[in-house]
Amino acid sequence: MLTIRKVSMNDAEAMTHIMSELGYRTSLENMAARMERIAFDPTHCTFVADLDGEVVGMIHLRTVLSYLNDNVSAQVSTLITKSEFRGQGVGKELMFRGEQWAKEQGAQSLLLNSGIKKEREEAHRFYENRGYSITGYRFSKSLL
């Protein structure tokens, strides 16, 4: 049975492995430190998709404030479903729970970024099928 629940520190190993699905390899120690830092920030929330005791997906969200208007927005920072479980409704359930959380935080909109690589086209269709629109470009610059 699929359950969407808040992440716990007991999920650190599973989170370490699942991040590699998007090409973000990390160590268990680094992941645990990230999880702990995020867990204590009330503007962030992470849910995992638990299928009979196995973490098969996750979503990380955060609230966003702006000087542009008085609205609160939320942003999906990360959404991952293990490749062998894609197309089975896991991502849909994670997005649904993420949208609920955003509404609970008073958000009027939910934002997300998705790369423009060819392998992200399936993800783009997934978002569009859920009512998300492409509204601009994202620019990035390394400060290191």
C-alpha positions as CSV (number, residue, x, y, z in Angstrom):
1,M,0.0,0.0,0.0
2,L,1.3,3.5,-0.9
3,T,1.5,6.0,2.0
4,I,2.6,9.6,1.7
5,R,4.2,10.6,5.0
6,K,6.7,13.2,6.4
7,V,10.3,12.2,6.0
8,S,12.2,11.0,9.1
9,M,15.9,10.6,9.9
10,N,15.3,6.9,9.5
11,D,14.9,7.6,5.8
12,A,18.4,9.0,5.3
13,E,19.8,5.9,3.5
14,A,16.8,5.7,1.2
15,M,17.0,9.4,0.5
16,T,20.7,9.0,-0.3
17,H,19.9,6.4,-2.9
18,I,16.8,8.1,-4.4
19,M,18.7,11.4,-5.0
20,S,20.9,9.4,-7.4
21,E,17.8,8.9,-9.6
22,L,18.3,12.6,-10.7
23,G,22.1,12.3,-10.9
24,Y,22.8,13.9,-7.5
25,R,25.1,11.4,-5.9
26,T,25.9,12.1,-2.2
27,S,27.0,10.3,0.9
28,L,24.8,9.1,3.7
29,E,26.6,11.5,6.1
30,N,26.0,14.5,3.8
31,M,22.3,13.5,3.3
32,A,21.7,13.1,7.0
33,A,23.2,16.6,7.6
34,R,21.0,18.1,4.9
35,M,17.9,16.4,6.3
36,E,18.6,17.6,9.8
37,R,19.2,21.2,8.6
38,I,16.0,21.2,6.6
39,A,13.9,19.5,9.3
40,F,14.5,22.4,11.7
41,D,13.4,25.0,9.1
42,P,9.6,25.5,9.4
43,T,9.5,27.0,5.9
44,H,10.5,23.6,4.4
45,C,8.7,20.3,4.3
46,T,9.6,16.9,2.8
47,F,7.3,14.0,2.2
48,V,8.2,10.5,1.1
49,A,6.1,7.9,-0.8
50,D,6.4,4.7,1.2
51,L,5.3,1.5,-0.6
52,D,5.1,-1.3,1.8
53,G,8.1,-0.1,3.8
54,E,10.2,1.0,0.8
55,V,10.7,4.7,0.0
56,V,10.0,5.0,-3.7
57,G,9.7,8.8,-4.1
58,M,10.0,12.1,-2.4
59,I,9.0,15.7,-2.6
60,H,10.7,18.7,-0.9
61,L,8.8,22.0,-0.7
62,R,9.5,25.4,0.7
63,T,7.5,28.6,1.2
64,V,8.5,31.7,-0.7
65,L,7.9,35.3,0.2
66,S,8.4,38.2,-2.2
67,Y,8.5,42.0,-2.5
68,L,6.6,41.7,-5.8
69,N,3.3,41.2,-4.0
70,D,1.6,40.2,-0.8
71,N,1.1,36.6,-1.9
72,V,2.8,33.6,-0.3
73,S,4.0,31.0,-2.8
74,A,5.4,27.6,-2.3
75,Q,8.1,26.0,-4.4
76,V,8.8,22.3,-5.2
77,S,12.5,22.1,-4.8
78,T,12.8,18.4,-5.5
79,L,10.4,15.7,-6.8
80,I,11.7,12.2,-7.5
81,T,10.0,8.9,-8.2
82,K,12.3,5.8,-8.5
83,S,12.3,5.0,-12.2
84,E,10.8,1.5,-11.8
85,F,7.8,3.1,-10.1
86,R,7.1,5.9,-12.6
87,G,3.7,5.8,-14.3
88,Q,2.1,4.2,-11.2
89,G,0.7,7.3,-9.6
90,V,3.5,7.9,-7.1
91,G,4.4,11.3,-8.4
92,K,0.8,12.3,-8.7
93,E,0.2,11.4,-5.0
94,L,3.3,13.3,-3.9
95,M,2.3,16.4,-5.9
96,F,-1.2,16.2,-4.5
97,R,0.2,16.1,-0.9
98,G,2.6,18.9,-1.7
99,E,-0.2,21.1,-3.0
100,Q,-2.2,20.4,0.2
101,W,0.8,21.4,2.3
102,A,1.3,24.6,0.2
103,K,-2.4,25.5,0.8
104,E,-2.0,24.8,4.5
105,Q,0.9,27.4,4.5
106,G,-1.4,30.0,2.9
107,A,0.3,29.7,-0.5
108,Q,-1.7,31.0,-3.5
109,S,0.6,29.4,-6.0
110,L,3.0,26.5,-6.4
111,L,6.2,27.0,-8.4
112,L,8.8,24.5,-9.7
113,N,11.9,24.4,-11.9
114,S,12.6,21.6,-14.3
115,G,15.7,21.2,-16.4
116,I,15.5,21.7,-20.2
117,K,17.3,18.4,-21.0
118,K,15.8,16.0,-23.4
119,E,15.4,13.4,-20.6
120,R,13.1,15.8,-18.6
121,E,10.5,15.9,-21.4
122,E,8.4,13.2,-19.7
123,A,8.5,15.2,-16.4
124,H,7.4,18.3,-18.3
125,R,4.4,16.4,-19.6
126,F,3.7,15.2,-16.1
127,Y,3.6,18.8,-14.8
128,E,1.5,20.1,-17.7
129,N,-1.0,17.3,-17.2
130,R,-1.4,18.5,-13.6
131,G,-2.2,22.1,-14.6
132,Y,1.3,23.7,-14.4
133,S,2.3,26.2,-17.1
134,I,5.7,27.2,-18.4
135,T,6.0,30.8,-17.3
136,G,9.7,31.7,-17.9
137,Y,13.3,30.8,-17.7
138,R,15.6,30.0,-14.8
139,F,19.1,31.5,-14.7
140,S,21.8,30.2,-12.5
141,K,25.4,31.3,-11.6
142,S,27.9,29.5,-9.5
143,L,29.3,31.7,-6.7
144,L,32.1,29.3,-5.9
